[in-house]
Amino acid sequence: MEHDSGYVAVVRELERLVSTRPPGAALPSMRELQQRFQVSSLTVQRALSTLATRGLLVTRPGRGTFTATHRAPSRAGDSAWQTLALGSRPNLTAHLEELLAPTPPDLLPLASAFLDEGLQPLGLLAAAAARAARRPHGWSRPPVDGLEELRSYLADELGPSYRADNVLVTAGGQAALAAACRYLAVPGDPIVLEAPTYIGALAAARGAGLVAVPVPADQHGVLPDVLADALARSRARLVYLQPRHANPTGATLAADRRQAVLHAVQRAGAFLVEDDWVRGLDLDGPTPAPLAASDQDGHVVYIRSLTKPVAAGLRVAALVARGPALTRLRRGRITDDLFVAPVLQHAALDVLTAPGWNRHLTGLRRALRQRRDSLVAALRTDLPECQLHLVPAGGVHLWLRLPEGADETATVNAAHQHGVAVSPGRSYFPAEPPGPYLRLSYAAAAPATLLDAVTRLARAIHQTAGRSVKGDGRRS
Ligand SMILES: Cc1ncc(COP(=O)(O)O)c(C=O)c1O
């Protein structure tokens, strides 16, 4: 990743470019901009979305980026004074921001982990949102912990030992994660996490001032002995794991490791934050119940997100805990944002209990299975030199190991130049990565797009490795 000075310079150059063009004029493509500024495509992407947020640009999917038709009159202010006022905040990195930057219209979207609109239950959502908006008191203050009916539904889903009282509704899994990091630990505390792990978990931990203690994992999840050892050595009281279809590796915690993991956490007197981020997206048959279902004593703090099986915009999740930790999380998250909009909570419950919900989930799993299998087959054919250690039994990603010695940053840039957005592996590691990786997502691209993307990616990888591809590189 370039330093922020590169990004700032690109923003300035783009501002100049926009100011010289009439409203509604097309901007050069991502690739041209990248070549012109000699920076990575991630930096261009970040700069474009900064200008889009400021209303200077609009991106039209499939068509390109344009200068805005209506520009707010602006006075060129000087915010240089802020540098001194803000000081430095080294823990707030740009990785999550980059991951969430919209995919430019001229790139195929293999970096986004959210469902494309073709897979979202748009009919269910529209009906649910319309009903929710018309409800009496729909815009009034709801109970701060969340709507009783929604909390009951989410508690029942988790098992008979949980009740609505254990559930706090949060604005998405990320808000729950941030609350867990902020309120179950204090700045400077260690947190044990798998390496690699979800960028947003690393961001939440860093943002809370925690010190990451990475532990390795394999295709069957975290190794209980190593976890126990890391807990003993670091004296950490907080562990973050994704036992099902982990982002980015796809690993699911093996049945014979579950009790040992729970015991390690219990022996250390620690909390385990269990991020069940793709609940419902088992693609090869059911996986074991969440660890939270086997915990009676409040060691497991459970997070269930709704965005992955529904849509990114349904910012509703459950944060489930027991005992004083629940009280602390409740107080903490009220401090953060009071409560989640009741309309959204009603809409979420309506979707989950709609007659069409199970049909949606079945169709979604079928579509994701087809996408995953297409992507795996294409990678095996076109990129045999790259390794897939695991074909995940669920979720939305593949974790691809690039050949030994490959330059990950150059590969990501080359992929962008060939029209594919992929996520660089290094951002998923709390410390130095053991090798070059890419995370490839099949949530936002249909099978034909995935095949096209792999053809382009293969060209990019071969080009980066200094080899030339014969012919026009098309799939036969
Ligand atoms: C592993 C993991 N946990 C949590 C989240 C956050 O999800 P939400 O959209 O509910 O905030 C994500 C989003 O990509 C994720 O990948």
The ligand as a Gaussian input file, in Angstrom:
#p B3LYP/6-31G(d) Opt

LIG

0 1
 C      -16.043000     -11.968000       9.293000
 C      -16.934000     -10.781000       9.272000
 N      -17.471000     -10.369000      10.423000
 C      -18.278000      -9.288000      10.472000
 C      -18.563000      -8.573000       9.332000
 C      -19.420000      -7.358000       9.462000
 O      -20.667000      -7.592000       8.950000
 P      -21.833000      -6.524000       9.007000
 O      -22.155000      -6.196000       7.596000
 O      -22.947000      -7.232000       9.716000
 O      -21.348000      -5.337000       9.778000
 C      -18.034000      -8.971000       8.112000
 C      -18.323000      -8.216000       6.882000
 O      -17.787000      -8.462000       5.841000
 C      -17.197000     -10.099000       8.075000
 O      -16.642000     -10.520000       6.939000

